[in-house]
Amino acid sequence: MAISNLLYRIYERRLARELTGQPLPRHIGVMVDGNRRWARDMGLTDPNDGHRAGAKHIERFLGWCDELGVEHVTIWLLSTENLSRPKNELDPLLDIIDELAGELADDDQPWQLRMVGALDLLPEEHQNALKHAQQRTAEKRGMQVNLAVCYGGQREIADAVRSFMLEQAAAGATLEQAAEAVDADSIARHLYMTGQPDPDLVIRTSGEQRISGFLLWQSAYSEFYFCDSNWPDFRRVDFLRAVRSFATRDRRYGK
């Protein structure tokens, strides 16, 4: 075991050195998938034990991103579809998310939190907890951490179009004028993460190779990396491999 740990650390340091001088992502999106599967593989009967392990792992992941100088991280914690899970699983999961947001907002943490998603779908107590965590970090200047809660890519685009149309109506525009004014930039201004760069790299764990609606609009030119490890088992070496893969790709943006 000691020899394998030593070899692992040597390999990890080599990966880190390989990234020196390479183009690195400014914004990383991550789909923290596989918590329930991890709990099952560990012989645990409560899937929320997997969610708790996954939540604890998020702070480690953010530390790795900080080390590389990543400026924005978006973590998908709960989709709109997840709200249909049984109450005995959903309620503890919402408590875990509240606790995670509170810990990431602690005074000794450098990050600025931003909640992205349809928070109005949550019970009021959870809305308040997440909004309070965001407010506590409003003056921080560290890496911006977006927590995607009650998030769905199609819902986000629909909300953005609705917001744009209401803006046009408030300005006195007719329906025809509003329709004429619609373009990509006008929709982008009303997305949940407006003002932030689109993700350069999107990582999904647990071996699933689909985006499931995550950042549908923003990921048009993102690079994707799929890892077989369940989220609680996602190691720093896996993270460095993902970033190395990104650094070797030729990003042409359709040109």
C-alpha positions as CSV (number, residue, x, y, z in Angstrom):
1,M,0.0,0.0,0.0
2,A,2.8,2.4,0.9
3,I,4.5,1.8,-2.5
4,S,1.3,2.3,-4.4
5,N,0.7,5.5,-2.6
6,L,4.2,6.7,-3.4
7,L,3.8,5.8,-7.1
8,Y,0.5,7.6,-7.1
9,R,2.0,10.8,-5.7
10,I,4.8,10.7,-8.2
11,Y,2.4,10.3,-11.1
12,E,0.2,13.1,-9.7
13,R,3.2,15.5,-9.5
14,R,4.2,14.6,-13.0
15,L,0.7,15.4,-14.3
16,A,0.9,18.8,-12.5
17,R,4.2,19.6,-14.1
18,E,2.9,18.7,-17.6
19,L,0.3,21.5,-17.2
20,T,2.9,24.2,-16.7
21,G,2.6,26.7,-19.5
22,Q,-0.5,24.9,-21.0
23,P,-3.8,26.6,-21.7
24,L,-6.0,26.0,-18.6
25,P,-9.8,26.4,-18.2
26,R,-11.1,29.6,-16.7
27,H,-14.5,28.0,-16.0
28,I,-15.1,24.4,-15.1
29,G,-18.6,22.8,-14.9
30,V,-18.9,19.5,-13.1
31,M,-21.8,17.0,-12.9
32,V,-21.2,15.3,-9.6
33,D,-22.8,12.0,-10.6
34,G,-22.6,8.6,-8.9
35,N,-23.2,9.4,-5.2
36,R,-26.0,6.8,-4.8
37,R,-24.0,4.2,-6.8
38,W,-21.0,4.8,-4.6
39,A,-23.1,4.2,-1.5
40,R,-24.5,1.0,-2.9
41,D,-21.0,-0.2,-3.9
42,M,-19.8,0.5,-0.3
43,G,-22.6,-1.6,1.1
44,L,-24.5,1.3,2.5
45,T,-28.3,1.1,2.5
46,D,-29.1,4.8,2.7
47,P,-28.4,6.6,-0.6
48,N,-28.0,9.9,1.3
49,D,-24.8,8.5,2.8
50,G,-23.5,8.8,-0.7
51,H,-24.7,12.3,-1.0
52,R,-23.0,13.2,2.3
53,A,-19.7,11.8,1.0
54,G,-20.1,13.6,-2.3
55,A,-20.8,16.9,-0.5
56,K,-17.6,16.5,1.6
57,H,-15.6,15.9,-1.6
58,I,-16.7,19.1,-3.2
59,E,-14.6,21.3,-0.9
60,R,-11.5,19.2,-1.9
61,F,-12.4,19.6,-5.6
62,L,-12.7,23.4,-5.2
63,G,-9.2,23.4,-3.6
64,W,-7.8,21.7,-6.6
65,C,-9.4,24.2,-8.9
66,D,-8.0,27.1,-6.8
67,E,-4.5,25.6,-7.1
68,L,-4.8,25.8,-10.9
69,G,-6.1,29.4,-10.9
70,V,-9.6,28.5,-12.2
71,E,-11.8,31.5,-11.9
72,H,-15.3,30.0,-12.0
73,V,-16.7,26.6,-11.1
74,T,-20.3,25.4,-11.6
75,I,-21.4,22.4,-9.7
76,W,-24.7,20.7,-10.5
77,L,-26.2,19.5,-7.2
78,L,-29.9,19.1,-7.9
79,S,-31.9,19.0,-11.2
80,T,-35.5,20.0,-11.6
81,E,-36.2,16.3,-12.3
82,N,-34.7,15.3,-8.9
83,L,-37.6,17.0,-7.2
84,S,-39.7,14.0,-8.1
85,R,-37.6,11.7,-5.9
86,P,-39.3,10.1,-2.9
87,K,-39.7,12.4,0.1
88,N,-37.5,10.2,2.3
89,E,-34.6,10.7,-0.1
90,L,-35.3,14.3,-1.3
91,D,-35.7,15.9,2.1
92,P,-32.3,14.7,3.5
93,L,-30.7,15.7,0.2
94,L,-32.0,19.2,0.5
95,D,-30.6,19.4,4.0
96,I,-27.2,18.2,2.8
97,I,-27.2,20.9,0.1
98,D,-28.1,23.6,2.6
99,E,-25.3,22.4,4.9
100,L,-22.8,22.3,2.1
101,A,-23.7,25.9,1.0
102,G,-23.3,27.0,4.6
103,E,-19.9,25.4,5.0
104,L,-18.7,26.9,1.7
105,A,-19.8,30.3,2.9
106,D,-17.9,30.1,6.2
107,D,-15.7,33.1,6.9
108,D,-12.5,31.1,6.4
109,Q,-13.5,30.1,2.9
110,P,-12.4,32.5,0.1
111,W,-15.1,31.7,-2.5
112,Q,-18.0,33.8,-3.7
113,L,-21.1,31.7,-4.0
114,R,-23.9,32.1,-6.5
115,M,-27.0,30.0,-6.6
116,V,-28.2,29.2,-10.1
117,G,-31.5,27.5,-10.8
118,A,-35.2,27.7,-10.1
119,L,-35.0,28.2,-6.4
120,D,-38.6,29.2,-6.3
121,L,-39.5,25.5,-6.7
122,L,-37.9,24.7,-3.3
123,P,-39.6,24.9,0.1
124,E,-39.1,28.3,1.6
125,E,-36.8,27.2,4.3
126,H,-34.3,25.8,1.7
127,Q,-34.7,28.9,-0.5
128,N,-33.8,31.1,2.5
129,A,-30.8,28.9,3.5
130,L,-29.3,29.0,0.0
131,K,-29.9,32.7,-0.5
132,H,-28.4,33.5,3.0
133,A,-25.2,31.5,2.0
134,Q,-24.9,33.5,-1.2
135,Q,-25.4,36.8,0.7
136,R,-22.6,35.9,3.2
137,T,-20.1,35.7,0.4
138,A,-21.1,38.7,-1.6
139,E,-18.0,40.7,-0.7
140,K,-15.5,37.9,-1.2
141,R,-13.2,38.1,-4.2
142,G,-12.1,34.5,-4.5
143,M,-13.1,32.0,-7.1
144,Q,-16.8,32.2,-8.1
145,V,-18.6,29.0,-7.2
146,N,-22.0,28.5,-8.8
147,L,-24.2,25.9,-7.0
148,A,-26.8,24.7,-9.5
149,V,-29.8,23.7,-7.5
150,C,-33.2,23.0,-9.0
151,Y,-31.4,23.5,-12.3
152,G,-32.4,22.3,-15.8
153,G,-31.0,23.6,-19.0
154,Q,-34.3,23.7,-20.8
155,R,-35.9,25.5,-17.9
156,E,-33.1,28.1,-17.8
157,I,-33.5,28.9,-21.5
158,A,-37.3,29.2,-21.1
159,D,-36.8,31.4,-18.0
160,A,-34.4,33.6,-20.0
161,V,-36.8,34.0,-22.9
162,R,-39.7,34.8,-20.5
163,S,-37.5,37.4,-18.6
164,F,-36.5,39.0,-21.9
165,M,-40.1,39.2,-23.1
166,L,-41.2,40.8,-19.8
167,E,-38.4,43.3,-20.1
168,Q,-39.6,44.2,-23.6
169,A,-43.2,44.5,-22.4
170,A,-42.2,46.8,-19.5
171,A,-40.4,49.0,-22.1
172,G,-43.6,49.3,-24.1
173,A,-42.6,47.1,-27.0
174,T,-45.3,45.3,-29.0
175,L,-45.1,41.5,-29.4
176,E,-43.8,41.9,-32.9
177,Q,-41.1,44.4,-31.8
178,A,-40.0,42.0,-29.0
179,A,-39.8,39.1,-31.4
180,E,-37.8,41.2,-33.8
181,A,-35.4,42.1,-30.9
182,V,-34.7,38.4,-30.0
183,D,-31.1,37.3,-30.7
184,A,-28.5,35.2,-28.9
185,D,-27.0,38.1,-26.9
186,S,-30.4,39.2,-25.6
187,I,-31.2,35.7,-24.4
188,A,-27.7,35.3,-22.9
189,R,-28.2,38.4,-20.8
190,H,-31.1,36.7,-19.0
191,L,-29.5,33.4,-18.2
192,Y,-28.8,32.4,-14.6
193,M,-25.0,33.0,-14.9
194,T,-25.1,36.2,-17.0
195,G,-21.8,38.1,-16.8
196,Q,-19.7,35.0,-16.4
197,P,-17.6,33.2,-19.2
198,D,-19.1,30.1,-20.6
199,P,-17.5,26.9,-19.2
200,D,-14.3,25.8,-21.0
201,L,-14.4,22.3,-19.6
202,V,-17.4,20.2,-18.4
203,I,-16.6,17.0,-16.3
204,R,-19.1,14.3,-15.6
205,T,-18.3,11.4,-13.3
206,S,-19.8,7.9,-12.9
207,G,-19.2,6.8,-16.5
208,E,-22.4,8.3,-17.9
209,Q,-21.7,10.0,-21.3
210,R,-24.5,12.5,-21.7
211,I,-25.1,16.1,-20.6
212,S,-28.6,15.6,-19.3
213,G,-29.5,19.2,-19.9
214,F,-26.5,20.7,-17.9
215,L,-25.6,24.2,-19.2
216,L,-27.3,23.5,-22.5
217,W,-26.8,27.1,-23.8
218,Q,-23.4,27.8,-22.2
219,S,-21.7,24.5,-23.3
220,A,-22.1,25.0,-27.0
221,Y,-18.3,25.1,-27.4
222,S,-17.2,23.5,-24.1
223,E,-14.8,20.6,-24.0
224,F,-16.3,17.5,-22.3
225,Y,-14.5,14.9,-20.1
226,F,-16.2,11.8,-18.9
227,C,-14.7,9.8,-16.0
228,D,-15.7,6.3,-14.9
229,S,-15.2,7.0,-11.2
230,N,-18.2,7.8,-9.0
231,W,-18.0,11.3,-7.6
232,P,-16.8,10.5,-4.1
233,D,-14.0,8.4,-5.7
234,F,-12.9,11.2,-8.1
235,R,-9.3,11.8,-7.3
236,R,-7.0,14.7,-7.9
237,V,-5.2,12.6,-10.5
238,D,-8.5,12.2,-12.3
239,F,-9.0,16.0,-12.2
240,L,-5.5,16.6,-13.5
241,R,-6.1,14.1,-16.3
242,A,-9.2,16.0,-17.3
243,V,-7.4,19.3,-17.4
244,R,-4.5,17.7,-19.3
245,S,-7.0,16.4,-21.9
246,F,-8.5,19.9,-22.2
247,A,-5.0,21.4,-22.6
248,T,-4.2,19.2,-25.6
249,R,-7.4,19.9,-27.5
250,D,-7.6,22.3,-30.5
251,R,-10.5,24.6,-29.7
252,R,-11.7,26.0,-33.0
253,Y,-15.2,27.3,-32.0
254,G,-16.6,26.1,-35.2
255,K,-14.2,28.1,-37.4
